[in-house]
Amino acid sequence: MAGKIIKTALIILTLVLAALFIICALDIYRQGLEARALRADAEIYTSGAIASHFRIIQPVLVLWLVLLLVSIVYKPGREEEKAQNRASNEGIAVRGPLWLTLALIALSVVLIVLGIMNGGLRDVLVKAVNICSECIGLG
């Protein structure tokens, strides 16, 4: 029962997070266009605008990450499943140890945060916008 609640909450939060990302991206673009209308050489995507919008998304993102970790760690009936696998000898377990999964997730989060703090988020965003703009003929 609790596993279904966690899974449902994770799905709902994923949809909310996606909607927030879309809304914030459109708002950043709108603000950039307004700035460009006032000054022709203004940048549309500034790190200040991205940071201010990230503050809006951050609590939902943290809650989503916590739920994701809980869904990975919390597996009801896991011991029974292991016993059945041993008894049936149907195959090798595909999943690695839990500590390895958690360590990789923690390492990923740390590296993403370091990349954002290093300014990599802005670089990737600018490159993605340039590629998309050139591809559809806007740039």
Residue frames as a rotation matrix with the C-alpha (Angstrom) as fourth column:
MET 1
0.563 0.826 0.000 0.00
0.826 -0.563 0.000 0.00
0.000 0.000 -1.000 0.00
ALA 2
0.538 -0.428 -0.727 2.73
0.103 -0.822 0.560 2.47
-0.837 -0.376 -0.398 0.98
GLY 3
-0.525 -0.770 0.362 4.69
0.429 0.128 0.894 1.56
-0.735 0.625 0.263 -2.16
LYS 4
-0.105 0.586 0.804 1.73
0.982 -0.068 0.177 2.54
0.158 0.808 -0.568 -4.36
ILE 5
0.829 0.398 -0.393 1.35
0.491 -0.854 0.172 5.85
-0.267 -0.335 -0.903 -2.52
ILE 6
0.076 -0.896 -0.438 5.04
0.069 -0.434 0.898 6.64
-0.995 -0.099 0.029 -2.99
LYS 7
-0.620 -0.302 0.724 4.87
0.678 0.258 0.688 5.69
-0.395 0.918 0.045 -6.68
THR 8
0.315 0.824 0.471 1.75
0.932 -0.362 0.012 7.79
0.181 0.436 -0.882 -7.26
ALA 9
0.775 -0.084 -0.626 3.27
0.239 -0.879 0.413 10.77
-0.585 -0.470 -0.661 -5.45
LEU 10
-0.288 -0.957 -0.015 6.44
0.236 -0.086 0.968 10.40
-0.928 0.275 0.251 -7.50
ILE 11
-0.392 0.236 0.889 4.47
0.920 0.122 0.373 10.39
-0.020 0.964 -0.265 -10.76
ILE 12
0.697 0.716 0.044 2.46
0.714 -0.698 0.055 13.44
0.070 -0.007 -0.998 -9.72
LEU 13
0.541 -0.570 -0.619 5.58
0.090 -0.692 0.716 15.31
-0.836 -0.443 -0.323 -8.61
THR 14
-0.493 -0.710 0.502 7.31
0.577 0.165 0.800 14.42
-0.651 0.684 0.328 -11.88
LEU 15
0.010 0.595 0.803 4.45
0.959 -0.232 0.160 15.96
0.282 0.769 -0.573 -13.84
VAL 16
0.890 0.292 -0.351 4.40
0.411 -0.848 0.336 19.05
-0.199 -0.443 -0.874 -11.59
LEU 17
0.122 -0.942 -0.312 8.17
0.213 -0.283 0.935 19.41
-0.969 -0.180 0.166 -11.96
ALA 18
-0.502 -0.256 0.826 7.95
0.831 0.121 0.542 19.13
-0.239 0.959 0.152 -15.75
ALA 19
0.471 0.756 0.455 5.20
0.817 -0.568 0.099 21.76
0.334 0.325 -0.885 -15.82
LEU 20
0.783 -0.234 -0.577 7.27
0.233 -0.749 0.620 24.07
-0.577 -0.620 -0.532 -13.59
PHE 21
-0.306 -0.942 0.136 10.31
0.458 -0.021 0.889 23.68
-0.834 0.334 0.438 -15.85
ILE 22
-0.283 0.274 0.919 8.22
0.944 -0.090 0.318 24.54
0.170 0.957 -0.233 -18.91
ILE 23
0.771 0.637 0.013 6.58
0.616 -0.751 0.237 27.55
0.161 -0.175 -0.971 -17.24
CYS 24
0.526 -0.647 -0.552 9.90
0.188 -0.544 0.818 28.87
-0.829 -0.534 -0.165 -15.96
ALA 25
-0.463 -0.712 0.528 11.59
0.680 0.097 0.727 28.39
-0.568 0.696 0.439 -19.34
LEU 26
0.058 0.572 0.818 8.82
0.913 -0.361 0.187 30.32
0.403 0.737 -0.543 -21.08
ASP 27
0.909 0.278 -0.310 8.98
0.398 -0.799 0.450 33.08
-0.123 -0.533 -0.837 -18.47
ILE 28
0.072 -0.959 -0.276 12.78
0.349 -0.235 0.907 33.37
-0.934 -0.161 0.318 -18.82
TYR 29
-0.500 -0.216 0.838 12.36
0.858 0.004 0.513 33.61
-0.114 0.976 0.184 -22.59
ARG 30
0.497 0.769 0.402 9.63
0.778 -0.600 0.185 36.26
0.383 0.221 -0.897 -22.24
GLN 31
0.778 -0.268 -0.568 11.78
0.253 -0.694 0.674 38.34
-0.574 -0.669 -0.472 -19.87
GLY 32
-0.271 -0.947 0.172 14.72
0.518 0.008 0.855 38.02
-0.811 0.321 0.488 -22.26
LEU 33
-0.210 0.282 0.936 12.65
0.947 -0.178 0.266 39.21
0.242 0.943 -0.229 -25.19
GLU 34
0.851 0.521 -0.069 11.50
0.516 -0.802 0.303 42.22
0.103 -0.293 -0.951 -23.17
ALA 35
0.407 -0.791 -0.457 15.12
0.195 -0.414 0.889 43.04
-0.892 -0.451 -0.015 -22.31
ARG 36
-0.487 -0.595 0.639 16.13
0.727 0.129 0.675 42.62
-0.484 0.793 0.370 -25.95
ALA 37
0.338 0.676 0.655 13.35
0.890 -0.455 0.011 45.00
0.305 0.580 -0.756 -27.02
LEU 38
0.940 -0.019 -0.341 14.87
0.156 -0.864 0.478 47.67
-0.304 -0.502 -0.809 -24.79
ARG 39
0.194 -0.945 -0.262 18.48
-0.762 -0.313 0.567 46.92
-0.618 0.090 -0.781 -25.74
ALA 40
0.696 0.189 -0.693 19.36
-0.685 0.465 -0.561 45.02
0.216 0.865 0.453 -28.92
ASP 41
-0.139 -0.852 -0.506 22.50
-0.493 0.502 -0.711 43.38
0.859 0.151 -0.489 -27.53
ALA 42
-0.076 0.174 0.982 20.83
-0.986 0.136 -0.100 42.06
-0.151 -0.975 0.161 -24.36
GLU 43
-0.906 -0.243 -0.347 21.05
-0.286 0.955 0.078 38.35
0.313 0.169 -0.935 -23.67
ILE 44
0.078 0.988 -0.137 17.83
-0.571 0.157 0.806 36.40
0.818 0.015 0.576 -23.48
TYR 45
0.751 0.147 -0.644 19.10
0.310 0.782 0.540 33.75
0.583 -0.605 0.542 -21.08
THR 46
0.040 -0.736 0.676 20.95
-0.608 -0.554 -0.568 35.30
0.793 -0.389 -0.470 -18.16
SER 47
-0.561 -0.320 -0.763 22.31
0.321 0.766 -0.557 33.42
0.763 -0.557 -0.327 -15.18
GLY 48
-0.949 0.252 0.191 20.37
-0.299 -0.517 -0.802 35.75
-0.103 -0.818 0.566 -12.86
ALA 49
-0.095 0.967 -0.236 17.07
-0.979 -0.048 0.197 34.87
0.179 0.250 0.951 -14.50
ILE 50
0.033 0.049 -0.998 17.87
-0.192 0.980 0.041 31.17
0.981 0.191 0.041 -14.41
ALA 51
-0.845 -0.419 -0.332 18.89
0.241 0.255 -0.936 31.37
0.477 -0.871 -0.115 -10.73
SER 52
-0.738 0.616 0.275 15.75
-0.652 -0.549 -0.523 33.24
-0.171 -0.566 0.807 -9.71
HIS 53
0.218 0.840 -0.497 13.55
-0.881 0.388 0.269 30.69
0.419 0.379 0.825 -11.45
PHE 54
-0.282 -0.379 -0.882 15.54
0.002 0.919 -0.395 27.79
0.960 -0.113 -0.258 -10.00
ARG 55
-0.962 -0.034 0.271 14.65
-0.262 -0.168 -0.950 29.07
0.077 -0.985 0.153 -6.53
ILE 56
-0.073 0.997 0.026 10.99
-0.995 -0.071 -0.077 28.49
-0.075 -0.031 0.997 -7.44
ILE 57
0.448 0.233 -0.863 11.64
-0.537 0.842 -0.052 24.94
0.715 0.487 0.502 -8.65
GLN 58
-0.493 -0.870 -0.012 14.13
-0.528 0.310 -0.791 23.97
0.691 -0.384 -0.612 -5.94
PRO 59
-0.448 0.309 0.839 11.68
-0.807 0.265 -0.529 22.88
-0.386 -0.913 0.131 -3.17
VAL 60
0.679 0.731 -0.068 9.73
-0.670 0.579 -0.463 20.67
-0.299 0.360 0.883 -5.56
LEU 61
0.381 -0.635 -0.672 12.95
-0.518 0.455 -0.724 19.24
0.765 0.625 -0.155 -6.97
VAL 62
-0.648 -0.623 0.438 14.25
-0.692 0.241 -0.681 18.41
0.319 -0.744 -0.587 -3.49
LEU 63
-0.032 0.736 0.676 10.96
-0.774 0.410 -0.482 16.74
-0.632 -0.539 0.557 -2.56
TRP 64
0.785 0.295 -0.545 11.05
-0.606 0.548 -0.576 14.78
0.129 0.782 0.609 -5.82
LEU 65
-0.094 -0.914 -0.395 14.63
-0.567 0.376 -0.733 13.61
0.819 0.155 -0.553 -5.13
VAL 66
-0.619 -0.074 0.782 13.69
-0.765 0.283 -0.579 12.53
-0.178 -0.956 -0.232 -1.60
LEU 67
0.424 0.855 0.298 10.71
-0.689 0.518 -0.507 10.55
-0.588 0.009 0.809 -2.91
LEU 68
0.596 -0.285 -0.750 12.90
-0.598 0.465 -0.652 9.00
0.535 0.838 0.107 -5.58
LEU 69
-0.532 -0.845 0.058 15.42
-0.624 0.345 -0.701 7.87
0.572 -0.409 -0.710 -2.97
VAL 70
-0.351 0.495 0.795 12.62
-0.759 0.347 -0.551 6.53
-0.549 -0.796 0.254 -0.76
SER 71
0.703 0.671 -0.235 11.18
-0.672 0.520 -0.527 4.59
-0.232 0.528 0.817 -3.68
ILE 72
0.198 -0.720 -0.665 14.59
-0.549 0.481 -0.684 3.05
0.812 0.501 -0.300 -4.35
VAL 73
-0.750 -0.555 0.359 15.27
-0.575 0.280 -0.769 2.19
0.327 -0.783 -0.529 -0.71
TYR 74
-0.354 0.708 0.611 11.76
-0.667 0.267 -0.696 1.12
-0.655 -0.654 0.378 0.30
LYS 75
-0.449 0.226 -0.865 10.93
-0.663 0.565 0.491 -2.22
0.600 0.793 -0.104 -1.26
PRO 76
0.068 0.523 0.850 8.24
-0.927 0.349 -0.140 -4.11
-0.370 -0.778 0.508 0.67
GLY 77
0.858 0.315 0.404 8.64
-0.231 0.942 -0.244 -7.87
-0.458 0.116 0.881 0.57
ARG 78
0.452 -0.750 -0.482 12.21
-0.835 -0.165 -0.525 -7.64
0.315 0.640 -0.701 -0.65
GLU 79
-0.458 -0.624 0.632 13.44
-0.818 0.575 -0.025 -10.39
-0.348 -0.528 -0.774 1.67
GLU 80
0.252 0.635 0.731 10.67
-0.155 0.772 -0.617 -12.72
-0.955 0.043 0.293 0.48
GLU 81
0.899 0.063 -0.434 11.63
-0.428 -0.085 -0.900 -11.98
-0.093 0.994 -0.050 -3.11
LYS 82
-0.050 -0.991 -0.122 15.27
-0.976 0.074 -0.203 -12.85
0.210 0.109 -0.972 -2.43
ALA 83
-0.393 -0.048 0.918 14.24
-0.527 0.830 -0.183 -16.10
-0.753 -0.556 -0.351 -0.76
GLN 84
0.664 0.693 0.282 12.07
-0.112 0.464 -0.879 -17.04
-0.740 0.552 0.385 -3.73
ASN 85
0.668 -0.482 -0.567 14.91
-0.714 -0.199 -0.672 -16.29
0.211 0.853 -0.477 -6.16
ARG 86
-0.404 -0.853 0.329 17.27
-0.910 0.411 -0.051 -18.51
-0.092 -0.321 -0.943 -4.16
ALA 87
-0.168 0.424 0.890 14.72
-0.309 0.835 -0.455 -21.30
-0.936 -0.351 -0.009 -3.95
SER 88
0.785 0.613 0.089 13.76
-0.096 0.262 -0.960 -21.25
-0.612 0.745 0.265 -7.60
ASN 89
-0.205 -0.963 0.176 17.27
0.246 0.123 0.961 -20.77
-0.947 0.240 0.212 -9.07
GLU 90
0.670 0.582 0.461 15.71
0.590 -0.040 -0.806 -19.00
-0.450 0.812 -0.370 -12.03
GLY 91
0.497 -0.523 0.692 18.57
0.563 -0.413 -0.716 -16.63
0.661 0.745 0.089 -12.64
ILE 92
-0.486 -0.764 -0.424 21.00
0.864 -0.347 -0.365 -14.10
0.132 -0.544 0.829 -11.37
ALA 93
0.464 0.620 -0.633 19.70
0.708 -0.689 -0.156 -10.95
-0.533 -0.375 -0.758 -9.72
VAL 94
0.254 -0.316 0.914 20.17
0.807 -0.452 -0.380 -8.02
0.533 0.834 0.140 -12.06
ARG 95
0.811 0.150 0.566 20.12
-0.100 -0.917 0.386 -5.37
0.577 -0.370 -0.728 -9.38
GLY 96
-0.226 -0.967 -0.122 23.34
0.191 0.079 -0.978 -4.46
0.955 -0.244 0.167 -7.61
PRO 97
-0.395 0.027 -0.918 23.76
0.911 0.142 -0.388 -3.77
0.120 -0.989 -0.081 -3.92
LEU 98
0.638 0.769 0.040 21.66
0.745 -0.630 0.218 -0.99
0.192 -0.109 -0.975 -2.45
TRP 99
0.427 -0.538 -0.727 24.66
0.374 -0.627 0.683 0.92
-0.823 -0.563 -0.067 -1.10
LEU 100
-0.632 -0.671 0.387 26.12
0.604 -0.114 0.789 1.11
-0.485 0.733 0.477 -4.62
THR 101
-0.048 0.724 0.688 22.87
0.895 -0.275 0.351 2.49
0.443 0.633 -0.635 -6.04
LEU 102
0.829 0.390 -0.401 22.65
0.548 -0.713 0.438 5.12
-0.115 -0.583 -0.805 -3.30
ALA 103
0.027 -0.907 -0.420 26.32
0.426 -0.369 0.826 6.04
-0.904 -0.201 0.377 -3.69
LEU 104
-0.646 -0.249 0.722 25.91
0.759 -0.116 0.640 6.55
-0.076 0.962 0.264 -7.45
ILE 105
0.380 0.841 0.385 22.80
0.796 -0.509 0.327 8.67
0.471 0.183 -0.863 -6.93
ALA 106
0.731 -0.155 -0.664 24.59
0.434 -0.646 0.629 10.78
-0.526 -0.748 -0.405 -4.30
LEU 107
-0.375 -0.927 0.018 27.62
0.527 -0.198 0.826 11.19
-0.762 0.320 0.563 -6.57
SER 108
-0.348 0.331 0.877 25.36
0.891 -0.176 0.419 12.21
0.293 0.927 -0.233 -9.45
VAL 109
0.737 0.673 -0.056 23.60
0.644 -0.676 0.357 14.84
0.203 -0.300 -0.932 -7.35
VAL 110
0.398 -0.677 -0.619 26.93
0.377 -0.494 0.783 16.23
-0.836 -0.545 0.059 -6.09
LEU 111
-0.604 -0.687 0.404 28.33
0.633 -0.106 0.767 16.47
-0.484 0.719 0.498 -9.62
ILE 112
0.028 0.697 0.717 25.16
0.885 -0.350 0.306 18.13
0.464 0.626 -0.627 -10.94
VAL 113
0.859 0.278 -0.429 25.26
0.479 -0.730 0.487 20.71
-0.178 -0.624 -0.761 -8.14
LEU 114
-0.003 -0.941 -0.340 28.98
0.394 -0.313 0.864 21.36
-0.919 -0.131 0.372 -8.76
GLY 115
-0.551 -0.156 0.820 28.27
0.834 -0.050 0.550 21.80
-0.045 0.986 0.158 -12.47
ILE 116
0.497 0.796 0.347 25.50
0.759 -0.592 0.272 24.29
0.421 0.128 -0.898 -11.74
MET 117
0.760 -0.257 -0.597 27.71
0.331 -0.638 0.695 26.22
-0.560 -0.726 -0.400 -9.32
ASN 118
-0.289 -0.950 0.116 30.52
0.523 -0.055 0.851 26.25
-0.802 0.307 0.512 -11.90
GLY 119
-0.168 0.306 -0.937 28.28
-0.587 -0.795 -0.155 27.91
-0.792 0.524 0.313 -14.50
GLY 120
-0.946 -0.238 0.219 27.90
-0.004 0.687 0.726 24.80
-0.323 0.686 -0.652 -16.62
LEU 121
-0.166 0.969 0.182 24.11
0.689 0.246 -0.681 25.11
-0.705 0.013 -0.709 -16.60
ARG 122
0.422 0.292 -0.858 24.24
-0.240 -0.877 -0.416 28.41
-0.874 0.381 -0.300 -18.45
ASP 123
-0.533 -0.712 -0.457 26.77
-0.664 0.018 0.747 27.10
-0.524 0.702 -0.483 -20.97
VAL 124
-0.841 0.264 0.472 24.66
0.394 0.897 0.201 24.04
-0.370 0.355 -0.858 -21.76
LEU 125
0.157 0.971 -0.182 21.50
0.565 -0.240 -0.789 26.14
-0.810 0.021 -0.586 -22.00
VAL 126
0.194 -0.150 -0.969 23.11
-0.553 -0.833 0.018 28.67
-0.810 0.533 -0.245 -24.37
LYS 127
-0.823 -0.549 -0.146 24.51
-0.444 0.460 0.769 25.89
-0.355 0.697 -0.622 -26.58
ALA 128
-0.585 0.680 0.441 21.15
0.642 0.721 -0.259 24.10
-0.495 0.132 -0.859 -26.66
VAL 129
0.383 0.738 -0.555 19.33
0.212 -0.655 -0.725 27.31
-0.899 0.160 -0.407 -27.59
ASN 130
-0.150 -0.518 -0.842 21.86
-0.738 -0.509 0.444 28.08
-0.658 0.688 -0.306 -30.34
ILE 131
-0.949 -0.203 0.242 21.56
-0.028 0.818 0.575 24.58
-0.314 0.539 -0.782 -31.80
CYS 132
-0.237 0.942 0.236 17.76
0.766 0.331 -0.551 24.66
-0.597 0.050 -0.800 -31.72
SER 133
0.354 0.364 -0.861 17.63
-0.106 -0.900 -0.424 28.17
-0.929 0.241 -0.280 -33.14
GLU 134
-0.486 -0.613 -0.623 19.94
-0.713 -0.135 0.689 27.26
-0.506 0.779 -0.371 -36.00
CYS 135
-0.880 0.135 0.455 18.13
0.263 0.937 0.229 24.01
-0.396 0.321 -0.860 -36.71
ILE 136
0.035 0.979 0.200 14.71
0.868 0.069 -0.492 25.61
-0.495 0.191 -0.848 -37.11
GLY 137
-0.179 -0.218 0.959 16.12
0.884 -0.463 0.060 28.64
0.431 0.859 0.276 -38.85
LEU 138
0.844 0.513 -0.156 15.67
0.527 -0.738 0.422 31.34
0.102 -0.439 -0.893 -36.23
GLY 139
0.571 -0.672 -0.472 19.35
0.212 -0.434 0.875 32.20
-0.793 -0.600 -0.105 -35.73
